[in-house]
Amino acid sequence: MKRFLLYLTVAIITFTIGYNINLIYFSDRAPEQPINFSHKVHAADNSIPCLYCHIYADKSTISGVPSVQKCMGCHKIIKTDSPEIQKVVSYWEKKEPIPWIKVYNLPDYVYFSHKRHVKASVPCQRCHGDVAKMDRITRQTVIFGVPFLRVSPLKMGWCLDCHKNGAKEFIGGPVRNGTDCWTCHK
């Protein structure tokens, strides 16, 4: 009986850990962010372009997230009484970065350059969906009220399809060396 309880306990702990890892890293559910930030308010309602906040997207492999200083540039005077802005102010006063939780993760063996895609005029929406309509960033899209898995699967076949065919709409033809394994696998 003791052995059974031990196995049951280990199984429950293992399941719980696995379930949470799946939710955090592999599910299509949007993670809870430390600040309830609305891309809809910023990108759609106020027409702030993606590259204003994601300043590394056209210069680096990563897009980057805005610094607290960038946020405070506006929020020293805009909506200063908002509870969410007070959270930003708190990070600012403590001189700490906002601990955003990454929404999009690729395996470590995949090399992806935001810079190459931005320079090729691939719109952010191609992979991330219409973020300007999202209050909360999600890897899902909702069409006529029905949630569908990922805006884009970010899987090898999907990327190859764009590199072979879809890139014509951005650069006028297939991507040069876009299907060579070493392009994405470093």
N, CA, C and O atoms as a DFTB+ gen file, in Angstrom:
744 C
 N C O
     1  1       0.811      -1.192       0.000
     2  2       0.000       0.000       0.000
     3  2       0.863       1.269       0.000
     4  3       0.550       2.239      -0.690
     5  1       1.968       1.250       0.794
     6  2       2.864       2.408       0.835
     7  2       3.481       2.646      -0.538
     8  3       3.623       3.788      -0.975
     9  1       3.845       1.569      -1.209
    10  2       4.462       1.689      -2.536
    11  2       3.457       2.307      -3.513
    12  3       3.822       3.163      -4.319
    13  1       2.206       1.880      -3.444
    14  2       1.165       2.420      -4.304
    15  2       1.005       3.929      -4.072
    16  3       0.915       4.699      -5.029
    17  1       0.972       4.346      -2.809
    18  2       0.841       5.763      -2.484
    19  2       2.052       6.566      -2.967
    20  3       1.911       7.699      -3.427
    21  1       3.230       5.975      -2.860
    22  2       4.440       6.629      -3.359
    23  2       4.347       6.822      -4.871
    24  3       4.602       7.918      -5.371
    25  1       3.984       5.766      -5.602
    26  2       3.839       5.860      -7.063
    27  2       2.766       6.868      -7.456
    28  3       2.934       7.631      -8.407
    29  1       1.668       6.862      -6.718
    30  2       0.586       7.793      -7.000
    31  2       1.045       9.234      -6.774
    32  3       0.745      10.113      -7.581
    33  1       1.759       9.475      -5.697
    34  2       2.276      10.814      -5.392
    35  2       3.243      11.279      -6.474
    36  3       3.147      12.412      -6.947
    37  1       4.170      10.416      -6.869
    38  2       5.134      10.754      -7.924
    39  2       4.399      11.039      -9.236
    40  3       4.744      11.978      -9.953
    41  1       3.400      10.238      -9.544
    42  2       2.632      10.430     -10.777
    43  2       1.899      11.768     -10.760
    44  3       1.890      12.480     -11.763
    45  1       1.293      12.112      -9.641
    46  2       0.569      13.382      -9.544
    47  2       1.523      14.563      -9.671
    48  3       1.224      15.529     -10.373
    49  1       2.663      14.493      -8.999
    50  2       3.655      15.575      -9.080
    51  2       4.184      15.699     -10.509
    52  3       4.292      16.807     -11.034
    53  1       4.510      14.589     -11.132
    54  2       5.029      14.594     -12.509
    55  2       3.988      15.173     -13.465
    56  3       4.317      15.994     -14.321
    57  1       2.745      14.750     -13.321
    58  2       1.674      15.269     -14.178
    59  2       1.520      16.774     -13.992
    60  3       1.405      17.512     -14.970
    61  1       1.518      17.225     -12.758
    62  2       1.341      18.643     -12.460
    63  2       2.466      19.473     -13.076
    64  3       2.215      20.507     -13.694
    65  1       3.687      19.022     -12.906
    66  2       4.831      19.747     -13.483
    67  2       4.727      19.750     -15.009
    68  3       4.880      20.797     -15.638
    69  1       4.471      18.593     -15.603
    70  2       4.343      18.503     -17.061
    71  2       3.223      19.358     -17.601
    72  3       3.379      20.031     -18.620
    73  1       2.091      19.334     -16.918
    74  2       0.935      20.132     -17.343
    75  2       1.270      21.616     -17.334
    76  3       0.939      22.338     -18.276
    77  1       1.924      22.070     -16.276
    78  2       2.280      23.491     -16.188
    79  2       3.342      23.887     -17.200
    80  3       3.274      24.979     -17.762
    81  1       4.311      23.035     -17.441
    82  2       5.313      23.316     -18.481
    83  2       4.622      23.429     -19.833
    84  3       4.932      24.325     -20.619
    85  1       3.693      22.528     -20.102
    86  2       2.951      22.583     -21.362
    87  2       2.164      23.888     -21.482
    88  3       2.177      24.521     -22.538
    89  1       1.488      24.291     -20.425
    90  2       0.719      25.540     -20.472
    91  2       1.608      26.749     -20.723
    92  3       1.274      27.632     -21.513
    93  1       2.741      26.771     -20.040
    94  2       3.621      27.940     -20.131
    95  2       4.339      28.008     -21.474
    96  3       4.412      29.078     -22.079
    97  1       4.874      26.875     -21.952
    98  2       5.744      26.911     -23.117
    99  2       5.132      26.405     -24.414
   100  3       5.606      26.773     -25.490
   101  1       4.109      25.585     -24.353
   102  2       3.647      24.941     -25.573
   103  2       2.176      25.147     -25.898
   104  3       1.744      24.795     -26.995
   105  1       1.405      25.694     -24.998
   106  2      -0.017      25.829     -25.284
   107  2      -0.255      27.082     -26.102
   108  3       0.618      27.941     -26.225
   109  1      -1.434      27.169     -26.648
   110  2      -1.813      28.339     -27.424
   111  2      -2.504      29.382     -26.567
   112  3      -3.006      30.386     -27.072
   113  1      -2.525      29.139     -25.282
   114  2      -3.095      30.089     -24.341
   115  2      -2.118      31.242     -24.130
   116  3      -0.907      31.032     -24.066
   117  1      -2.632      32.424     -24.026
   118  2      -1.768      33.572     -23.778
   119  2      -1.340      33.574     -22.314
   120  3      -2.174      33.392     -21.427
   121  1      -0.050      33.779     -22.051
   122  2       0.393      33.801     -20.652
   123  2      -0.088      35.061     -19.934
   124  3      -0.325      36.099     -20.553
   125  1      -0.224      34.944     -18.632
   126  2      -0.553      36.113     -17.800
   127  2       0.691      36.989     -17.727
   128  3       1.753      36.531     -17.306
   129  1       0.564      38.218     -18.127
   130  2       1.693      39.139     -18.104
   131  2       1.682      39.924     -16.784
   132  3       0.638      40.030     -16.140
   133  1       2.823      40.470     -16.381
   134  2       2.871      41.230     -15.125
   135  2       2.060      42.532     -15.188
   136  3       1.645      43.060     -14.157
   137  1       1.841      43.038     -16.393
   138  2       1.035      44.241     -16.592
   139  2       0.020      43.920     -17.678
   140  3       0.365      43.337     -18.707
   141  1      -1.205      44.293     -17.452
   142  2      -2.276      44.039     -18.417
   143  2      -2.148      45.047     -19.556
   144  3      -2.845      46.061     -19.585
   145  1      -1.258      44.754     -20.481
   146  2      -0.935      45.649     -21.594
   147  2      -1.848      45.330     -22.768
   148  3      -2.025      44.162     -23.113
   149  1      -2.425      46.344     -23.381
   150  2      -3.299      46.154     -24.525
   151  2      -2.626      46.641     -25.803
   152  3      -2.364      47.832     -25.970
   153  1      -2.349      45.692     -26.707
   154  2      -1.841      46.093     -28.017
   155  2      -2.924      46.839     -28.797
   156  3      -2.614      47.710     -29.610
   157  1      -4.178      46.502     -28.555
   158  2      -5.278      47.177     -29.240
   159  2      -5.247      48.674     -28.928
   160  3      -5.334      49.504     -29.832
   161  1      -5.125      49.007     -27.660
   162  2      -5.093      50.423     -27.263
   163  2      -3.887      51.129     -27.868
   164  3      -4.006      52.245     -28.374
   165  1      -2.733      50.484     -27.817
   166  2      -1.511      51.139     -28.287
   167  2      -1.390      51.117     -29.817
   168  3      -1.187      52.165     -30.430
   169  1      -1.514      49.934     -30.441
   170  2      -1.279      49.809     -31.877
   171  2      -2.465      50.264     -32.726
   172  3      -2.273      50.895     -33.765
   173  1      -3.673      49.952     -32.299
   174  2      -4.843      50.322     -33.109
   175  2      -5.363      51.706     -32.733
   176  3      -5.373      52.622     -33.556
   177  1      -5.790      51.847     -31.494
   178  2      -6.424      53.108     -31.077
   179  2      -5.477      54.311     -31.169
   180  3      -5.909      55.413     -31.508
   181  1      -4.186      54.103     -30.868
   182  2      -3.227      55.216     -30.880
   183  2      -2.209      55.147     -32.016
   184  3      -1.296      55.970     -32.085
   185  1      -2.363      54.172     -32.899
   186  2      -1.537      54.044     -34.118
   187  2      -0.035      54.038     -33.862
   188  3       0.736      54.599     -34.641
   189  1       0.376      53.409     -32.776
   190  2       1.814      53.304     -32.496
   191  2       2.356      52.127     -33.305
   192  3       1.881      51.005     -33.133
   193  1       3.334      52.351     -34.179
   194  2       3.867      51.264     -35.005
   195  2       4.655      50.244     -34.178
   196  3       5.219      50.578     -33.135
   197  1       4.684      49.012     -34.652
   198  2       5.376      47.921     -33.947
   199  2       6.815      48.295     -33.587
   200  3       7.271      48.043     -32.471
   201  1       7.531      48.904     -34.554
   202  2       8.950      49.185     -34.348
   203  2       9.206      50.308     -33.338
   204  3      10.351      50.508     -32.932
   205  1       8.187      51.033     -32.929
   206  2       8.393      52.055     -31.900
   207  2       8.749      51.388     -30.574
   208  3       9.634      51.854     -29.857
   209  1       8.065      50.308     -30.257
   210  2       8.318      49.599     -28.995
   211  2       9.287      48.432     -29.172
   212  3      10.141      48.189     -28.320
   213  1       9.148      47.724     -30.270
   214  2      10.009      46.562     -30.529
   215  2      11.195      47.038     -31.365
   216  3      11.306      46.746     -32.556
   217  1      12.070      47.777     -30.701
   218  2      13.117      48.543     -31.391
   219  2      14.225      47.708     -32.022
   220  3      14.987      48.233     -32.834
   221  1      14.340      46.441     -31.679
   222  2      15.409      45.623     -32.243
   223  2      14.971      44.822     -33.454
   224  3      15.810      44.204     -34.109
   225  1      13.686      44.812     -33.773
   226  2      13.169      43.942     -34.825
   227  2      13.826      44.184     -36.177
   228  3      13.989      43.238     -36.947
   229  1      14.204      45.400     -36.486
   230  2      14.829      45.662     -37.788
   231  2      16.358      45.693     -37.710
   232  3      17.025      46.025     -38.691
   233  1      16.916      45.344     -36.536
   234  2      18.365      45.391     -36.345
   235  2      18.957      44.085     -35.834
   236  3      20.178      43.928     -35.820
   237  1      18.106      43.138     -35.410
   238  2      18.602      41.994     -34.664
   239  2      17.767      40.753     -34.939
   240  3      16.765      40.798     -35.652
   241  1      18.203      39.652     -34.357
   242  2      17.430      38.419     -34.456
   243  2      16.182      38.505     -33.589
   244  3      15.170      37.875     -33.894
   245  1      16.244      39.271     -32.523
   246  2      15.096      39.399     -31.614
   247  2      14.371      40.722     -31.872
   248  3      14.944      41.663     -32.419
   249  1      13.120      40.773     -31.472
   250  2      12.377      42.027     -31.648
   251  2      12.558      42.934     -30.443
   252  3      12.516      44.158     -30.569
   253  1      12.759      42.335     -29.275
   254  2      12.908      43.102     -28.047
   255  2      11.566      43.558     -27.500
   256  3      10.566      43.601     -28.216
   257  1      11.564      43.888     -26.245
   258  2      10.379      44.458     -25.597
   259  2      10.767      45.849     -25.117
   260  3      11.940      46.114     -24.851
   261  1       9.794      46.729     -25.008
   262  2      10.142      48.095     -24.626
   263  2      10.683      48.173     -23.198
   264  3      10.262      47.434     -22.308
   265  1      11.609      49.075     -23.017
   266  2      12.149      49.312     -21.680
   267  2      11.111      50.071     -20.855
   268  3      10.179      50.666     -21.396
   269  1      11.289      50.036     -19.559
   270  2      10.399      50.802     -18.678
   271  2      10.521      52.286     -19.024
   272  3       9.538      53.024     -18.965
   273  1      11.716      52.715     -19.381
   274  2      11.933      54.107     -19.759
   275  2      11.074      54.487     -20.970
   276  3      10.519      55.585     -21.018
   277  1      10.965      53.584     -21.942
   278  2      10.139      53.838     -23.128
   279  2       8.673      54.010     -22.706
   280  3       7.990      54.929     -23.158
   281  1       8.212      53.124     -21.846
   282  2       6.819      53.213     -21.362
   283  2       6.588      54.515     -20.610
   284  3       5.581      55.195     -20.805
   285  1       7.539      54.847     -19.751
   286  2       7.400      56.052     -18.930
   287  2       7.481      57.322     -19.767
   288  3       6.982      58.369     -19.354
   289  1       8.103      57.239     -20.937
   290  2       8.149      58.403     -21.818
   291  2       6.762      58.968     -22.086
   292  3       6.587      60.184     -22.165
   293  1       5.786      58.098     -22.223
   294  2       4.399      58.532     -22.433
   295  2       3.620      58.580     -21.123
   296  3       2.851      59.507     -20.868
   297  1       3.838      57.563     -20.307
   298  2       2.968      57.399     -19.143
   299  2       3.365      58.244     -17.927
   300  3       2.804      58.067     -16.846
   301  1       4.316      59.149     -18.092
   302  2       4.540      60.164     -17.061
   303  2       3.370      61.133     -17.059
   304  3       3.055      61.756     -16.045
   305  1       2.722      61.248     -18.241
   306  2       1.623      62.213     -18.361
   307  2       0.304      61.585     -18.831
   308  3      -0.749      62.205     -18.688
   309  1       0.341      60.396     -19.375
   310  2      -0.874      59.763     -19.913
   311  2      -1.358      58.666     -18.974
   312  3      -0.601      57.760     -18.626
   313  1      -2.620      58.752     -18.565
   314  2      -3.293      57.751     -17.719
   315  2      -2.514      57.435     -16.443
   316  3      -2.431      56.279     -16.029
   317  1      -1.962      58.441     -15.841
   318  2      -1.121      58.235     -14.648
   319  2      -1.885      57.653     -13.469
   320  3      -1.270      57.097     -12.559
   321  1      -3.206      57.765     -13.459
   322  2      -3.992      57.239     -12.343
   323  2      -4.421      55.784     -12.539
   324  3      -5.031      55.196     -11.646
   325  1      -4.112      55.206     -13.684
   326  2      -4.485      53.813     -13.979
   327  2      -3.701      52.847     -13.089
   328  3      -2.495      53.021     -12.909
   329  1      -4.367      51.831     -12.531
   330  2      -3.656      50.838     -11.708
   331  2      -2.540      50.118     -12.485
   332  3      -1.495      49.802     -11.917
   333  1      -2.764      49.862     -13.776
   334  2      -1.735      49.186     -14.564
   335  2      -0.530      50.096     -14.783
   336  3       0.610      49.632     -14.760
   337  1      -0.773      51.375     -14.994
   338  2       0.332      52.329     -15.162
   339  2       1.073      52.486     -13.838
   340  3       2.287      52.692     -13.828
   341  1       0.362      52.391     -12.736
   342  2       1.024      52.444     -11.427
   343  2       2.005      51.283     -11.274
   344  3       3.028      51.424     -10.604
   345  1       1.704      50.142     -11.887
   346  2       2.647      49.017     -11.869
   347  2       3.913      49.383     -12.647
   348  3       5.024      49.076     -12.217
   349  1       3.733      50.041     -13.790
   350  2       4.881      50.493     -14.590
   351  2       5.722      51.461     -13.767
   352  3       6.948      51.353     -13.725
   353  1       5.057      52.404     -13.117
   354  2       5.748      53.389     -12.275
   355  2       6.534      52.684     -11.173
   356  3       7.648      53.090     -10.841
   357  1       5.956      51.637     -10.614
   358  2       6.635      50.882      -9.562
   359  2       7.941      50.266     -10.077
   360  3       8.968      50.326      -9.402
   361  1       7.895      49.675     -11.272
   362  2       9.130      49.125     -11.858
   363  2      10.136      50.244     -12.118
   364  3      11.335      50.070     -11.899
   365  1       9.645      51.390     -12.585
   366  2      10.492      52.544     -12.865
   367  2      11.198      53.021     -11.598
   368  3      12.405      53.264     -11.607
   369  1      10.442      53.153     -10.511
   370  2      11.011      53.637      -9.260
   371  2      12.003      52.649      -8.653
   372  3      12.978      53.053      -8.020
   373  1      11.752      51.356      -8.848
   374  2      12.661      50.323      -8.326
   375  2      13.847      50.076      -9.268
   376  3      14.754      49.303      -8.960
   377  1      13.816      50.764     -10.445
   378  2      14.855      50.580     -11.466
   379  2      14.973      49.112     -11.882
   380  3      16.071      48.570     -12.014
   381  1      13.812      48.487     -12.083
   382  2      13.745      47.082     -12.498
   383  2      13.043      46.993     -13.845
   384  3      12.131      47.771     -14.124
   385  1      13.463      46.046     -14.681
   386  2      12.735      45.839     -15.936
   387  2      11.401      45.143     -15.667
   388  3      11.242      44.451     -14.661
   389  1      10.465      45.333     -16.561
   390  2       9.188      44.623     -16.444
   391  2       9.449      43.175     -16.864
   392  3       9.965      42.942     -17.957
   393  1       9.109      42.212     -16.031
   394  2       9.404      40.802     -16.366
   395  2       8.351      40.191     -17.302
   396  3       7.591      39.304     -16.913
   397  1       8.330      40.691     -18.545
   398  2       7.377      40.167     -19.524
   399  2       7.619      38.680     -19.737
   400  3       8.755      38.215     -19.646
   401  1       6.575      37.947     -20.014
   402  2       6.676      36.522     -20.300
   403  2       6.612      36.350     -21.809
   404  3       5.676      36.814     -22.460
   405  1       7.600      35.690     -22.348
   406  2       7.699      35.494     -23.793
   407  2       6.500      34.689     -24.295
   408  3       6.142      33.666     -23.713
   409  1       5.890      35.156     -25.370
   410  2       4.711      34.492     -25.924
   411  2       5.115      33.512     -27.018
   412  3       4.572      32.409     -27.097
   413  1       6.047      33.901     -27.847
   414  2       6.472      33.056     -28.971
   415  2       7.835      32.466     -28.679
   416  3       8.797      33.193     -28.431
   417  1       7.916      31.151     -28.709
   418  2       9.179      30.457     -28.472
   419  2       9.469      29.512     -29.625
   420  3       8.591      28.773     -30.070
   421  1      10.680      29.541     -30.096
   422  2      11.140      28.578     -31.095
   423  2      12.170      27.689     -30.423
   424  3      12.815      28.108     -29.461
   425  1      12.335      26.462     -30.917
   426  2      13.357      25.587     -30.329
   427  2      14.744      26.220     -30.439
   428  3      14.995      27.021     -31.339
   429  1      15.628      25.864     -29.538
   430  2      16.977      26.438     -29.514
   431  2      17.768      26.171     -30.795
   432  3      18.663      26.942     -31.142
   433  1      17.447      25.093     -31.494
   434  2      18.215      24.754     -32.695
   435  2      17.756      25.539     -33.925
   436  3      18.324      25.385     -35.006
   437  1      16.739      26.374     -33.764
   438  2      16.230      27.163     -34.883
   439  2      16.802      28.571     -34.804
   440  3      16.733      29.228     -33.766
   441  1      17.363      29.019     -35.912
   442  2      17.850      30.384     -36.022
   443  2      16.789      31.184     -36.770
   444  3      16.440      30.853     -37.904
   445  1      16.285      32.220     -36.145
   446  2      15.304      33.088     -36.786
   447  2      15.755      34.521     -36.599
   448  3      16.106      34.929     -35.492
   449  1      15.747      35.279     -37.670
   450  2      16.145      36.675     -37.600
   451  2      14.956      37.580     -37.910
   452  3      14.454      37.599     -39.034
   453  1      14.513      38.325     -36.906
   454  2      13.473      39.320     -37.161
   455  2      13.981      40.317     -38.206
   456  3      13.239      40.732     -39.096
   457  1      15.258      40.694     -38.084
   458  2      15.832      41.701     -38.973
   459  2      15.647      41.325     -40.446
   460  3      15.207      42.149     -41.248
   461  1      15.981      40.094     -40.798
   462  2      15.867      39.667     -42.202
   463  2      14.430      39.774     -42.693
   464  3      14.178      40.194     -43.822
   465  1      13.496      39.394     -41.840
   466  2      12.097      39.407     -42.241
   467  2      11.548      40.829     -42.321
   468  3      10.785      41.144     -43.234
   469  1      11.923      41.687     -41.382
   470  2      11.478      43.086     -41.415
   471  2      12.071      43.776     -42.639
   472  3      11.367      44.504     -43.339
   473  1      13.361      43.554     -42.905
   474  2      14.015      44.180     -44.061
   475  2      13.415      43.683     -45.379
   476  3      13.461      44.391     -46.385
   477  1      12.847      42.459     -45.379
   478  2      12.208      41.923     -46.577
   479  2      10.742      42.350     -46.667
   480  3      10.001      41.868     -47.524
   481  1      10.330      43.254     -45.784
   482  2       8.967      43.792     -45.759
   483  2       7.895      42.766     -45.435
   484  3       6.742      42.920     -45.836
   485  1       8.274      41.715     -44.707
   486  2       7.270      40.764     -44.239
   487  2       6.524      41.446     -43.098
   488  3       7.139      41.808     -42.095
   489  1       5.229      41.627     -43.227
   490  2       4.496      42.314     -42.153
   491  2       4.459      41.466     -40.885
   492  3       4.379      40.239     -40.949
   493  1       4.518      42.121     -39.755
   494  2       4.498      41.424     -38.458
   495  2       3.274      40.507     -38.354
   496  3       3.338      39.435     -37.752
   497  1       2.158      40.946     -38.951
   498  2       0.908      40.202     -38.875
   499  2       0.999      38.836     -39.539
   500  3       0.215      37.942     -39.219
   501  1       1.935      38.662     -40.450
   502  2       2.086      37.382     -41.160
   503  2       2.310      36.244     -40.163
   504  3       1.774      35.149     -40.331
   505  1       3.098      36.506     -39.136
   506  2       3.394      35.474     -38.138
   507  2       2.634      35.684     -36.836
   508  3       2.236      34.717     -36.187
   509  1       2.433      36.919     -36.455
   510  2       1.857      37.224     -35.147
   511  2       0.364      37.502     -35.169
   512  3      -0.254      37.663     -34.117
   513  1      -0.218      37.558     -36.353
   514  2      -1.643      37.857     -36.449
   515  2      -1.887      39.350     -36.314
   516  3      -0.946      40.135     -36.192
   517  1      -3.147      39.734     -36.337
   518  2      -3.501      41.142     -36.251
   519  2      -3.452      41.592     -34.796
   520  3      -4.479      41.735     -34.133
   521  1      -2.243      41.808     -34.326
   522  2      -1.992      42.173     -32.930
   523  2      -2.740      43.446     -32.553
   524  3      -3.136      43.619     -31.400
   525  1      -2.931      44.329     -33.513
   526  2      -3.619      45.593     -33.238
   527  2      -5.068      45.373     -32.793
   528  3      -5.687      46.287     -32.250
   529  1      -5.605      44.197     -33.011
   530  2      -6.971      43.901     -32.567
   531  2      -6.987      43.115     -31.261
   532  3      -8.053      42.751     -30.765
   533  1      -5.800      42.855     -30.703
   534  2      -5.704      42.021     -29.505
   535  2      -5.492      42.868     -28.256
   536  3      -4.544      43.649     -28.178
   537  1      -6.375      42.709     -27.288
   538  2      -6.118      43.340     -25.997
   539  2      -4.968      42.606     -25.324
   540  3      -4.124      43.211     -24.663
   541  1      -4.952      41.304     -25.503
   542  2      -3.922      40.470     -24.900
   543  2      -3.297      39.620     -25.988
   544  3      -4.006      38.968     -26.755
   545  1      -1.978      39.622     -26.059
   546  2      -1.291      38.851     -27.092
   547  2      -1.606      37.377     -26.910
   548  3      -1.514      36.834     -25.809
   549  1      -1.970      36.757     -27.986
   550  2      -2.294      35.340     -27.951
   551  2      -1.738      34.677     -29.195
   552  3      -1.499      35.325     -30.214
   553  1      -1.542      33.403     -29.092
   554  2      -1.086      32.648     -30.244
   555  2      -2.271      32.039     -30.973
   556  3      -2.108      31.193     -31.853
   557  1      -3.457      32.476     -30.598
   558  2      -4.670      32.018     -31.256
   559  2      -5.260      33.156     -32.058
   560  3      -4.939      34.325     -31.844
   561  1      -6.117      32.799     -32.973
   562  2      -6.900      33.804     -33.661
   563  2      -8.358      33.421     -33.496
   564  3      -8.689      32.241     -33.389
   565  1      -9.209      34.398     -33.477
   566  2     -10.641      34.145     -33.347
   567  2     -11.317      34.652     -34.605
   568  3     -11.204      35.826     -34.957
   569  1     -12.022      33.753     -35.280
   570  2     -12.723      34.111     -36.501
   571  2     -14.207      33.868     -36.262
   572  3     -14.613      32.748     -35.953
   573  1     -15.016      34.916     -36.403
   574  2     -16.450      34.840     -36.145
   575  2     -16.742      34.237     -34.775
   576  3     -17.668      33.441     -34.620
   577  1     -15.940      34.625     -33.782
   578  2     -16.169      34.175     -32.415
   579  2     -15.674      32.776     -32.107
   580  3     -15.829      32.303     -30.981
   581  1     -15.079      32.102     -33.086
   582  2     -14.585      30.735     -32.887
   583  2     -13.065      30.761     -32.786
   584  3     -12.401      31.209     -33.722
   585  1     -12.485      30.286     -31.659
   586  2     -11.022      30.289     -31.548
   587  2     -10.395      29.181     -32.391
   588  3     -10.854      28.039     -32.376
   589  1      -9.360      29.528     -33.110
   590  2      -8.584      28.565     -33.885
   591  2      -7.184      28.547     -33.312
   592  3      -6.704      29.551     -32.787
   593  1      -6.530      27.401     -33.417
   594  2      -5.147      27.334     -32.968
   595  2      -4.318      28.336     -33.728
   596  3      -4.748      28.857     -34.757
   597  1      -3.203      28.593     -33.256
   598  2      -2.223      29.553     -33.745
   599  2      -2.582      30.356     -34.986
   600  3      -3.166      29.849     -35.944
   601  1      -2.217      31.603     -34.930
   602  2      -2.290      32.476     -36.085
   603  2      -1.399      31.872     -37.164
   604  3      -1.782      31.802     -38.332
   605  1      -0.229      31.443     -36.769
   606  2       0.675      30.689     -37.628
   607  2       1.304      29.618     -36.747
   608  3       1.594      29.868     -35.577
   609  1       1.515      28.439     -37.295
   610  2       2.038      27.361     -36.451
   611  2       3.513      27.518     -36.074
   612  3       3.978      26.884     -35.127
   613  1       4.254      28.360     -36.809
   614  2       5.687      28.535     -36.563
   615  2       6.413      27.195     -36.562
   616  3       7.336      26.975     -35.777
   617  1       5.990      26.321     -37.436
   618  2       6.633      25.014     -37.604
   619  2       7.380      25.025     -38.931
   620  3       7.113      25.857     -39.798
   621  1       8.307      24.107     -39.080
   622  2       9.189      24.083     -40.241
   623  2       8.416      24.074     -41.568
   624  3       8.768      24.821     -42.481
   625  1       7.395      23.261     -41.691
   626  2       6.628      23.187     -42.940
   627  2       5.983      24.510     -43.298
   628  3       5.952      24.898     -44.465
   629  1       5.463      25.206     -42.286
   630  2       4.830      26.502     -42.519
   631  2       5.864      27.518     -43.002
   632  3       5.602      28.285     -43.929
   633  1       7.038      27.520     -42.372
   634  2       8.104      28.443     -42.775
   635  2       8.571      28.132     -44.202
   636  3       8.744      29.035     -45.019
   637  1       8.772      26.849     -44.484
   638  2       9.221      26.451     -45.828
   639  2       8.206      26.842     -46.890
   640  3       8.581      27.270     -47.982
   641  1       6.927      26.697     -46.577
   642  2       5.891      27.073     -47.532
   643  2       6.014      28.549     -47.888
   644  3       5.899      28.921     -49.056
   645  1       6.249      29.385     -46.887
   646  2       6.421      30.818     -47.148
   647  2       7.699      31.062     -47.936
   648  3       7.701      31.842     -48.889
   649  1       8.776      30.407     -47.549
   650  2      10.045      30.617     -48.241
   651  2       9.982      30.167     -49.693
   652  3      10.640      30.752     -50.553
   653  1       9.200      29.137     -49.971
   654  2       9.077      28.645     -51.348
   655  2       8.049      29.425     -52.146
   656  3       8.262      29.700     -53.327
   657  1       6.944      29.783     -51.524
   658  2       5.817      30.350     -52.273
   659  2       5.366      31.719     -51.782
   660  3       5.250      32.659     -52.569
   661  1       5.116      31.829     -50.493
   662  2       4.509      33.031     -49.945
   663  2       5.378      34.267     -50.019
   664  3       4.867      35.387     -50.029
   665  1       6.692      34.078     -50.073
   666  2       7.590      35.234     -50.079
   667  2       7.450      36.057     -51.346
   668  3       7.911      37.197     -51.394
   669  1       6.825      35.504     -52.365
   670  2       6.634      36.245     -53.617
   671  2       5.897      37.552     -53.363
   672  3       6.182      38.563     -54.004
   673  1       4.939      37.534     -52.420
   674  2       4.168      38.741     -52.161
   675  2       4.992      39.827     -51.476
   676  3       4.614      40.998     -51.515
   677  1       6.115      39.463     -50.848
   678  2       6.930      40.456     -50.145
   679  2       8.146      40.876     -50.944
   680  3       8.452      42.065     -51.036
   681  1       8.843      39.904     -51.523
   682  2      10.099      40.238     -52.219
   683  2      10.059      39.903     -53.700
   684  3      11.071      40.032     -54.389
   685  1       8.909      39.474     -54.201
   686  2       8.748      39.244     -55.624
   687  2       9.164      37.868     -56.109
   688  3       9.102      37.611     -57.311
   689  1       9.577      36.992     -55.243
   690  2       9.970      35.646     -55.656
   691  2      10.401      34.825     -54.470
   692  3      10.342      35.290     -53.332
   693  1      10.834      33.605     -54.724
   694  2      11.257      32.754     -53.606
   695  2      12.475      33.345     -52.890
   696  3      13.228      34.126     -53.471
   697  1      12.654      32.971     -51.654
   698  2      13.769      33.458     -50.860
   699  2      15.049      32.784     -51.318
   700  3      15.110      31.560     -51.435
   701  1      16.076      33.592     -51.578
   702  2      17.369      33.043     -51.973
   703  2      17.950      32.273     -50.783
   704  3      18.032      32.815     -49.681
   705  1      18.342      31.052     -50.986
   706  2      18.853      30.157     -49.940
   707  2      17.834      29.908     -48.830
   708  3      18.195      29.455     -47.744
   709  1      16.592      30.199     -49.094
   710  2      15.561      30.065     -48.074
   711  2      15.197      28.640     -47.729
   712  3      14.571      28.395     -46.698
   713  1      15.576      27.697     -48.571
   714  2      15.254      26.300     -48.281
   715  2      16.497      25.492     -47.950
   716  3      16.413      24.276     -47.773
   717  1      17.633      26.138     -47.865
   718  2      18.859      25.479     -47.426
   719  2      18.742      25.257     -45.914
   720  3      18.426      26.194     -45.182
   721  1      18.986      24.056     -45.445
   722  2      18.830      23.737     -44.013
   723  2      19.583      24.714     -43.111
   724  3      19.102      25.073     -42.036
   725  1      20.779      25.146     -43.561
   726  2      21.625      25.991     -42.728
   727  2      21.097      27.418     -42.614
   728  3      21.603      28.199     -41.808
   729  1      20.095      27.765     -43.404
   730  2      19.497      29.080     -43.278
   731  2      18.843      29.248     -41.909
   732  3      18.948      30.304     -41.286
   733  1      18.173      28.202     -41.451
   734  2      17.432      28.287     -40.184
   735  2      18.016      27.434     -39.066
   736  3      17.714      27.652     -37.892
   737  1      18.839      26.479     -39.421
   738  2      19.407      25.570     -38.395
   739  2      20.896      25.825     -38.270
   740  3      21.689      25.435     -39.127
   741  1      21.258      26.489     -37.181
   742  2      22.670      26.853     -36.974
   743  2      23.286      25.947     -35.932
   744  3      24.467      26.087     -35.612
